Amino acid sequence: MPNWLKDAIFYEIYPQSFKDTNNDGIGDINGIIEKLDYVKDLGCNALWINPCYDSPFKDAGYDVRDYKKVAPRYGTNEDLYRLFGEAHNRGIHVLLDLVPGHTSEEHEWFLESKKAQHNAYSDRYVWTNGAFCGIGGHPYIGGEAERDGCYMLNFFKCQPALNYGFLNRTEEWQMAPDHPACIATREALKDIMRFWLDHGCDGFRVDMADSLVKEDDENKSATGKIWKNIREMLDKDYPEAAIVSEWSNPHQALKSGFHADFYLDHHGNGYNTLIRDNETPGGDHSFLKKDGNGDIMRFLLDYLPKYDDTKNDGYISFITCNHDTPRARRTLGYDELKIAWAMFLTLPGVPFIYYGDEIGMRYLDIPTKEGGFGRTGSRTPMQWDNSKNKGFSDANPDTLYLPVDDSDDAPSVEDQAKDSDSLYNEVKRLTALRHKYIDLQADGSFKVVYAEKEQFPFIYRRGNLIIVINPSDKKASATLSEDNCLKVSDNGQAELKSIYSIRGCEINGMSVIADAQSFAVFELC
Ligand code: NOJ
């Protein structure tokens, strides 16, 4: 386990929308470099940058045309190498985005693979042996290649699936995962990883990490075997490199070698019930919504078994949002976001802040861009200040990659930095708190102290710290007991010192009274 992950707080940057330095209306690598001090000052010490490679951008860069070349719209490879160095000078680690399951249909491997004549790339992708057969229920394209076969898709039409083989084979054209052609795909992936690691990157966020071997078993053991092999390479040659999976199954991902796995917004899972329960019939009962009348047990019943099962293998990563998910500000106000981010920054594992969530940027209802569809509204330009285009770019507003939130009350870093009570300043205090107390970091123990069905507050213990959260708009109370592992003095008082609070929360004797929308951290003396 890379040591730096233990105290890592990530900041996810969608490069299109962070900072444009050459005024072409789209963000660039130099813009990220310019804002590294901002990232550090916010308290983040690691970055995840969405794909910044050469691409036709039919899926915002997740359709990679050349894995080893920075897209000209963002700059050059030299700019990215400089970014690694500048980030390291500030103690910031940088993860790139690795897309192992598919390439762009314009990748040179695929252009070769489509040819009728057999060549070194013929088996780099999943092909049937005839243009008229289906592909076992998977999405596919037929009739477009010179070659007599259909090819499998991994996501959009522009993203043909790379061939890592089939575990349970039913057709002649399906190869076993240990077929030399499938091993060659894995080795090509390792070559890409080595290329960027050798140039100074610190690891990868891995796109659709579970999507490699097709017809895998229910434990994804064949896909897991590939990641274990890759982890062996990292442990041997790049022991400080980290891999974080888009899998959202910590049991499978962390036991396959990933250091951390995202807890993604899957309808009805524990994460979803905290801030994103807005698709449930009967209303939004998110626990962290002040009038949601939520139930912390919906979260714990999902999270606790996952945490207990994997706490010795790696980390579960809580995200404020990502480029695929509607921003939480869509349904939560600033005060609710403060409590939500306070919770995510005091849970175990490695947290990720999505750019702009530190100021509560909105989800905008805007037309699709580059395959974004409903995701586009979470990808708008960062709102730095009150100058032209909110400080994102000097370009003509009509030429921006995506429109800036131009509402009168659109938040900006400039405004919130001046207001000590702002969400931005709360996030800064919270990141500082997490860095200060090792108990709050990735490895600190986690134990539920008080959680009752449909009740507030929620109280948990991290090492020597007790955290009380009452997200509801009503005062809440709880009675603690010695069973909760609290130290109690001779006179029956819990011995606690308050070290952080958002609004009031008191512990008198063993009774906790938490004001509406409050959050507090106590240290056991
Ligand atoms: C997940 C990525 O987060 C998403 O943005 C992308 O469209 C798909 N994978 C396909 O690569």
Boltz pocket constraint, residues with backbone or C-beta under 6 A from the ligand:
constraints:
  - pocket:
      binder: B
      contacts: [[A, 59], [A, 62], [A, 99], [A, 155], [A, 207], [A, 208], [A, 246], [A, 323], [A, 324], [A, 371]]
      max_distance: 6.0
